[in-house]
Amino acid sequence: MTLVDSLELVDWRRRMGDAYRESSLGAWRAARDRLFGGHPQSPIPAARRAAFQGLRWFPPDPTYRVQAALAAADSSALEIDTGGEDRVISYRRSGRLRFQLQGHECSLTVFSLRGYGGGLFLPFTDASSGRETYGGGRYLFDTIKNTDAGCLDFQLGAAEVTIDFNYAYHPSCHYNPRWACPLAPPENRLAVAVRAGELSYPAEEGL
């Protein structure tokens, strides 16, 4: 990657982080559409950006904004193979979120990046994966990239956080195979279908 490419990627991440500070879910989605349609680091292939009509979403649903209790994890390490040049990213199990979703008891592991800078990461798959959403799963937040405001609300010292699956989004590798992404491990599969957040991007347009 050239320095120009790297600076474009810095700008992409800054602008994506800024999108999370928009005033509403709708404004956040509109900001993502603008970036995906026109930014040089968009994962939408350059030849297809002119025809880009926007990402696809489930309708907003307030029942997917839930309170989650914080639970301890064993702090064990986990390596996720991205399939890219760097291949393996090392994480540590930072804790568990326990919550109810659509009448089901659920839990997800939150991972912390073991490398420089830290950061909390929450990928997941669910019963919609491979059907209505990408089979490799979606992300809820990745704090090292500032993609957490709105979908992760908390007070320091509190025993609960609020998470909002209406902000669930696909990793870049869903749109373009040149991107390498860490995907959700088996322990973060939810039995319930999470029909909130981003829908699959049509293969004939995105891949």
C-alpha positions as CSV (number, residue, x, y, z in Angstrom):
1,M,0.0,0.0,0.0
2,T,1.4,3.4,-1.0
3,L,1.5,6.4,1.3
4,V,-1.3,7.9,-0.7
5,D,-3.4,4.8,-0.2
6,S,-2.6,4.8,3.5
7,L,-3.6,8.4,3.9
8,E,-6.9,7.7,2.0
9,L,-7.5,4.9,4.5
10,V,-6.8,7.2,7.4
11,D,-9.4,9.6,6.0
12,W,-11.9,6.8,5.4
13,R,-11.6,5.7,9.0
14,R,-11.9,9.2,10.3
15,R,-15.0,9.9,8.2
16,M,-16.6,6.6,9.2
17,G,-16.0,7.4,12.9
18,D,-17.5,10.8,12.3
19,A,-20.6,9.1,10.9
20,Y,-21.3,7.5,14.3
21,R,-21.6,10.9,15.8
22,E,-24.5,11.8,13.5
23,S,-27.7,12.9,15.3
24,S,-29.8,9.8,14.4
25,L,-29.7,6.3,13.0
26,G,-31.0,7.6,9.7
27,A,-28.3,10.2,9.4
28,W,-25.6,7.5,10.2
29,R,-27.0,5.3,7.4
30,A,-27.0,8.2,5.0
31,A,-23.4,9.1,5.9
32,R,-22.3,5.5,5.2
33,D,-24.0,5.6,1.8
34,R,-22.1,8.7,0.9
35,L,-18.8,7.2,1.9
36,F,-19.5,3.9,0.1
37,G,-20.6,5.6,-3.0
38,G,-17.8,8.1,-3.4
39,H,-14.7,7.6,-1.2
40,P,-11.5,6.2,-2.8
41,Q,-11.2,3.6,0.0
42,S,-14.8,2.4,-0.4
43,P,-15.0,-1.4,-0.5
44,I,-17.4,-1.1,-3.4
45,P,-15.3,-1.8,-6.5
46,A,-14.4,1.5,-8.2
47,A,-16.0,0.4,-11.5
48,R,-19.3,0.0,-9.8
49,R,-19.5,3.1,-7.6
50,A,-21.3,5.2,-10.3
51,A,-24.2,2.8,-10.2
52,F,-24.2,2.4,-6.4
53,Q,-27.7,3.0,-5.1
54,G,-27.0,2.7,-1.4
55,L,-26.7,-0.1,1.2
56,R,-29.6,-2.3,2.2
57,W,-31.1,-2.2,5.7
58,F,-33.7,-3.8,7.8
59,P,-36.3,-1.2,9.0
60,P,-35.3,0.4,12.3
61,D,-36.6,-1.6,15.2
62,P,-36.3,-0.2,18.7
63,T,-36.7,-3.8,20.2
64,Y,-33.2,-4.5,19.0
65,R,-31.8,-1.8,21.3
66,V,-31.2,-3.8,24.5
67,Q,-29.6,-3.7,28.0
68,A,-26.8,-6.1,28.4
69,A,-25.2,-7.2,31.7
70,L,-21.4,-7.3,31.9
71,A,-20.0,-10.7,32.8
72,A,-16.4,-11.8,33.2
73,A,-14.5,-13.8,30.7
74,D,-11.4,-16.0,31.2
75,S,-9.1,-13.4,29.5
76,S,-7.8,-16.2,27.2
77,A,-6.3,-15.4,23.9
78,L,-7.9,-16.0,20.5
79,E,-6.3,-15.7,17.1
80,I,-8.5,-15.0,14.1
81,D,-7.3,-15.7,10.6
82,T,-8.3,-12.9,8.2
83,G,-7.0,-14.6,5.0
84,G,-5.1,-11.5,4.2
85,E,-1.4,-10.6,4.1
86,D,-1.2,-10.2,7.9
87,R,-3.5,-13.2,8.2
88,V,-3.8,-13.6,12.0
89,I,-5.0,-10.9,14.4
90,S,-4.6,-11.6,18.1
91,Y,-7.4,-10.8,20.5
92,R,-8.1,-11.5,24.2
93,R,-11.5,-12.4,25.6
94,S,-12.4,-9.2,27.5
95,G,-15.8,-10.1,28.8
96,R,-19.3,-11.3,28.0
97,L,-22.5,-9.4,27.3
98,R,-25.6,-11.2,28.5
99,F,-29.0,-10.0,27.3
100,Q,-32.5,-10.9,26.1
101,L,-33.3,-10.6,22.4
102,Q,-36.7,-11.4,20.9
103,G,-37.5,-13.5,24.0
104,H,-34.2,-15.5,23.9
105,E,-31.4,-15.5,26.4
106,C,-28.3,-14.5,24.5
107,S,-24.6,-13.8,25.2
108,L,-21.7,-12.5,23.1
109,T,-18.0,-12.3,23.9
110,V,-16.3,-8.9,23.6
111,F,-12.7,-9.2,22.3
112,S,-9.9,-6.8,23.0
113,L,-7.1,-6.3,20.5
114,R,-3.8,-7.5,21.9
115,G,-1.7,-5.2,19.8
116,Y,-0.8,-1.6,20.1
117,G,-3.7,0.7,20.9
118,G,-6.0,-1.9,22.3
119,G,-9.7,-1.6,21.3
120,L,-12.9,-3.6,21.9
121,F,-14.4,-5.6,19.1
122,L,-17.8,-7.3,18.8
123,P,-18.4,-9.5,15.7
124,F,-21.3,-11.9,15.6
125,T,-23.3,-14.3,13.4
126,D,-27.0,-15.1,13.9
127,A,-29.7,-17.2,12.3
128,S,-30.0,-14.6,9.4
129,S,-26.3,-15.1,8.4
130,G,-26.0,-16.7,5.0
131,R,-29.7,-15.9,4.2
132,E,-30.6,-12.3,4.7
133,T,-27.1,-11.2,5.9
134,Y,-23.5,-12.1,5.1
135,G,-22.6,-15.6,6.0
136,G,-19.4,-14.5,7.6
137,G,-21.3,-12.3,10.1
138,R,-21.5,-8.7,11.0
139,Y,-19.8,-6.3,13.4
140,L,-21.6,-4.3,16.1
141,F,-18.6,-2.2,17.2
142,D,-14.9,-1.8,16.8
143,T,-13.7,0.9,19.2
144,I,-10.2,1.2,17.8
145,K,-11.9,2.5,14.6
146,N,-14.3,4.7,16.6
147,T,-17.3,2.7,15.2
148,D,-19.2,2.5,18.5
149,A,-21.0,5.8,19.3
150,G,-24.8,5.1,19.2
151,C,-24.5,1.3,19.2
152,L,-22.6,1.1,22.5
153,D,-23.8,3.3,25.4
154,F,-22.4,3.0,28.9
155,Q,-21.6,4.8,32.2
156,L,-18.3,4.2,33.8
157,G,-18.6,1.7,36.7
158,A,-22.1,0.5,35.6
159,A,-22.9,-3.2,35.5
160,E,-24.8,-2.9,32.3
161,V,-24.3,-1.4,28.8
162,T,-26.8,-0.6,26.1
163,I,-26.2,-2.2,22.7
164,D,-28.1,-1.4,19.5
165,F,-28.2,-4.0,16.7
166,N,-29.8,-1.4,14.3
167,Y,-26.2,-0.3,13.8
168,A,-24.9,-3.8,12.9
169,Y,-22.8,-3.6,9.7
170,H,-21.0,-5.9,7.3
171,P,-17.2,-6.2,7.2
172,S,-15.5,-4.8,4.0
173,C,-14.8,-8.3,2.7
174,H,-18.5,-8.7,2.1
175,Y,-18.4,-6.2,-0.7
176,N,-14.9,-6.9,-2.2
177,P,-12.6,-9.9,-1.8
178,R,-9.5,-7.7,-1.9
179,W,-10.3,-6.8,1.7
180,A,-9.4,-9.1,4.5
181,C,-11.5,-9.1,7.7
182,P,-11.6,-10.9,11.0
183,L,-14.8,-12.8,11.2
184,A,-16.9,-13.9,14.2
185,P,-15.7,-17.1,16.0
186,P,-18.2,-19.9,16.7
187,E,-18.7,-18.7,20.3
188,N,-20.4,-15.5,19.0
189,R,-23.2,-17.2,17.0
190,L,-26.7,-16.2,18.2
191,A,-29.4,-18.8,17.7
192,V,-32.0,-16.0,17.1
193,A,-32.2,-14.1,13.8
194,V,-31.1,-10.5,14.2
195,R,-33.3,-8.8,11.7
196,A,-31.8,-5.4,12.4
197,G,-29.0,-3.4,10.9
198,E,-27.5,-4.1,7.5
199,L,-28.9,-6.6,4.9
200,S,-26.6,-8.4,2.4
201,Y,-25.4,-6.4,-0.5
202,P,-26.5,-7.9,-3.8
203,A,-23.8,-10.1,-5.2
204,E,-24.2,-9.0,-8.7
205,E,-23.6,-5.4,-7.7
206,G,-21.1,-5.8,-4.9
207,L,-18.8,-8.7,-5.6
